Amino acid sequence: MDIGHVILDRSWLYDLDVTIFERSNSCSFTFQGKKIQLIRLPLRFNNNSHKKNKVKEGGLNIISLREFDKEICEESVVFVVVAKEIVEDFLEEPPKEVMEVLKEFLDVFPSEPPDVLPPVRYDVQHAIDFVPSATLPNLPHYRMNLSEHAELQTQVCELLQKGFKRESLNPCAVLGLLTPKKDGLWRMCVDSRAINRITIKYRFLISRLDDMLYMMAGAQIFSKIDLKSGYHQIRIRSGDEWKTTFKIKDGLYEWLIMSFALSNAPSTFIRVTTQVLRPFMGMFLVVYFDYILIYSKTKEEHFDHLIQVCTTLRKASLFANVKKCSFFTDQVVFLGFIVSWKGVSIDPQQVQAIVDWPEPKAIQEVRSFHELATFYHRFIKGFSTIMLPIADCLK
């Protein structure tokens, strides 16, 4: 095999929004804020001299579809290379102080949540109330190829076996579909926009970031707990299940647990976590959706606080993702800030994101950069004066 071509599939071209230049046989795209261009390298043979043009090590040879059709024949063998980026998750062993806590509360930190319906919390359930005299949607299912339909059917069957959904015969139906995940797999989603448009919106108060940071002043030890599949731990209010009906090629199904795409789902979730952990909030704990941050002045106090929180989560049948938790640390990253015994500082990764931000070309991009930079205005002296030219652009 003298020459090999790598064909980039459509998903790669779509995800990176690749621009292909046919004449120059090159393509360009933006990756992590940097513009990358793949240029065709000459790789030809001279029949007379049998000399090869040299190609730099690690180079890519990009050809057009027309040239590929010319060079390929019935006896040719084509090799397709599929590359996948794998980010290794390096986990540090928990400190000795928390090992006994993890052993005692294995049911709170499971590798996978149990395949059973969450308990009925009569005080907090996800309610779906429609606007009076609203028209119920009944949309046709999406067209899918055989592989996508098989994947969607497999995920639906798994949720049926767990008891998270059931078959439905209701007149109100939205669409089920698949969306790609970062790891190359597929996630089943429901297009609930039609239902959300006729749903009455409810609100729940979220604590201000300044107040939460002020509560942690003087703390020395921190632990962060990340709840796992939190939305799926909340039941739909009895009698409202039919309002979550979605449609696929094989039939109609309705949710028994709260779905991510439903309107009012965030407010319902923060209401559950706030109600469960209310006795500790303001004393040694702050809650922001699925993030629970425990802060203490001494290790002895922190150990006792951690036991109380885990016991409460066990009683409420809420589970945590141990891979995303951190225990007994002197600093913790919380909502874009680094909180430690020294005080509050900026997360260096967020600063690097601002530094590497590409030059805005449209008014929407200018507005996005302005909102991101304004998040850290308290750390920049004379911020309003520095941002004045950008503020003028937004007028």
Disulfide bonds with the S-S distance in Angstrom:
none
